[in-house]
Amino acid sequence: MMLTDSAQIDSAAPPLGSSAAQSSDDTITVDGICWYTRRMGSGPPLLLLHGTGASTHSWRELAPALARNHSVIMCDLPGHG
């Protein structure tokens, strides 16, 4: 996914959770297509992409551990999630 000048980020959702690895949900619109994203942690960026028929929930066990040292970015591919 390449963000262009037409990309819009809607970060109206407040941060979630009370654990050390808090997350935030956003919707990114690129060329008229909405992408649901979840971010957590800080550090070097790490993009997690799920497979066909899956969603960001695929990473629910692994993401908090990765977020200790990375800025983890997960997105639901269009038509999934």
N, C-alpha and C positions, 0 to 999 in steps of 0.2 A: 504494500500500500504506500503510495506516495502522496503526501499532503501537498495540495496546491493552494493558490490564493483563494480558491472557492471553498476550502475546507473550513468548517465551523465546529467549534467545540462547545458543547452544552454541559457545564459542570455544576448544574443546579443541585445535584445529589450531594448531601453532606457526607463526610467521612464515616465509614461504617466500622463497627466492632470496637471492642475494648482491649484487644490483645496488643502486644508490642508491634505486630505487623498489621497496622490499620490499613484499610483499603478505601479507595474512592471509586465511584462509578461515574462514567462519562458517556455521552453519545457524541460521536464524531460523524459529521456529514461530509462526504466527499463525492462530488459529481452527482448529487441527489440520492446517494445511497447512505443509509444510517448504519454505523458500526457501533455496537455496544462494547465498551472497554472497561476494564478494571485495572487499577494500579495500586501497588503497594511497595513499601520499602524505599530505600535511597541508595545511591551508588551508581556504578556503571549500569546502563540500561540493558535489560534482558527481555526480549520479545518472545512470548510463548504462544504458539499457534496450535490449535487442536486439529484433529483429523476429521474426516467426513462423518457426519452424524453425531458429532460430539459438541461440546460447548466449553465455556471458561470453567465450568464445574469440574472438568477433567483435571484441572490443576489445583483443586482445593486442598489437597494434602501436601503437595510439593511447594506451592507458591510461598507460604509463610516462611519456610526454611530458606528458600532462595532470597527472600526479601530482607534477610538479615544483612546481606552484603551487596544487594543489587536493587535497582529500581525496576521492579517486575511489571511488565505491561502485558495484559492478556486481552484478547479481543474475540468476540463471537463472529465468525465468518458470516457474510450475508446468507440468510436462509437457514441458519443454524442457531442454536442457543435458546 
